[in-house]
Amino acid sequence: MNKKIWLSSPHMGGFEKEFIDEAFETNWIAPLGPNVNGFEEDLQNFLNTDNAAALSSGTAALHLALILLNIKKDDEVLVSSFTFSASVNPIVYQYAVPVLIDSEKDSWNMDPELLENAIKDRLKKGKKPKAIIVVHLYGMPAKMDEIDKIAEKYDIPLIEDAAESLGSRYKGKATGTFGTFGIFSFNGNKIITTSGGGALVSKNKEMIEKARFLATQARDNAPHYQHSHIGYNYRMSNIVAGIGRGQMKILNKRIEQRRKINSIYVQKLGSQNGITFLKEPDSDFFSNYWLTTILIDEKIFGKTLLDIQSTLAEHNIETRPLWKPMHLQPVFKDYPKYINGTSEAFFNTGLCLPSGSNLLPEEQNKIIELILS
Ligand SMILES: *Cc1c(COP(=O)(O)O)cnc(C)c1O
């Protein structure tokens, strides 16, 4: 059997172990420590923002964002339907109600028009949504001008799920830094990884300090263990943060590599009838191209999605269908939704291609040849 080609696997840069060794030598194995502070600083510098808290996962970051916005039982939170379940689960952790919003066809992300319709409709029904969670899926920024404007017009706090879009920009500004909060993930298959981890960022320093407090069991400043809030064990460990510091050194290179992989796919498959790519709609959008994604028109292309997937699987190459929209998921299907059919059509016809920064040119050529064969 050939060596497995993964969709997106961890890609170490060589600097990670130095930071971990240092943690061992100084016995900073405890949850917090210099690597956590260093990683937070690296993130702040990269994102050009003042406040970042390193956490145990992207999901934990999103959960804390909702807690900090005081989202409670029966509150409504507008959220992209075309996403991974982790964008929506934390809403339900708070016993709040997700209101699912479908995509537009340019960026594949939350449709601003539907978003505004949904807000108007919720207001008419007597309930003002408490937050908006917009996802930058597959690394592609959402239409942030429009979405920001709507959030401001109706005075609803915006949270960006930038788990997949570290390094992506909209009009030159980093995704994750537009909203009241932005969240990132350093899970194993993201553009950089700490093996597992996340971050919460905000312009609001107090909020991030409070996030750090809540993430370490909400211990009051007292000589004994005293608690006036419910706390969480959501902080990143100093060992894991060492991997993050190493990965931050090569993040720009990883973005370049993913973008190159994307451009080779587009160059070699883009003129094929029946294949369309998720592309930057115009020069306002800069994607990290975390994953290269395609839509197949089976009638025109002459092969089904399943044909392509199984041919590649036979050669030990991993592909993945696009995210199944949340409004089609058994666990979320009964929540309120504003749907135009776009994400369902994407799901029915789309595929993620291997896009890891460690994908070799000969491996990528083989994938392309197999798709064309
Ligand atoms: C990965 C991911 C998350 C969750 O991040 P974890 O660190 O795995 O908890 C959230 N949202 C999206 C869109 C993701 O892809």
The ligand as a MOL file (V3000), in Angstrom:
LIG
                    3D

  0  0  0     0  0            999 V3000
M  V30 BEGIN CTAB
M  V30 COUNTS 15 15 0 0 0
M  V30 BEGIN ATOM
M  V30 1 C -12.0180 23.0080 14.3880 0
M  V30 2 C -13.1880 23.8860 14.4480 0
M  V30 3 C -13.7340 24.3040 15.6690 0
M  V30 4 C -13.3550 23.7180 16.9900 0
M  V30 5 O -12.0730 23.8140 17.3760 0
M  V30 6 P -11.4770 22.7550 18.4420 0
M  V30 7 O -10.1530 23.3380 18.7820 0
M  V30 8 O -11.3820 21.4460 17.7350 0
M  V30 9 O -12.4050 22.7050 19.6080 0
M  V30 10 C -14.7480 25.2450 15.6510 0
M  V30 11 N -15.2400 25.7170 14.5000 0
M  V30 12 C -14.7770 25.3170 13.3090 0
M  V30 13 C -15.3500 25.9240 12.0720 0
M  V30 14 C -13.7560 24.3720 13.2340 0
M  V30 15 O -13.3220 23.9530 12.0410 0
M  V30 END ATOM
M  V30 BEGIN BOND
M  V30 1 1 1 2
M  V30 2 1 2 3
M  V30 3 2 2 14
M  V30 4 1 3 4
M  V30 5 2 3 10
M  V30 6 1 4 5
M  V30 7 1 5 6
M  V30 8 2 6 7
M  V30 9 1 6 8
M  V30 10 1 6 9
M  V30 11 1 10 11
M  V30 12 2 11 12
M  V30 13 1 12 13
M  V30 14 1 12 14
M  V30 15 1 14 15
M  V30 END BOND
M  V30 END CTAB
M  END
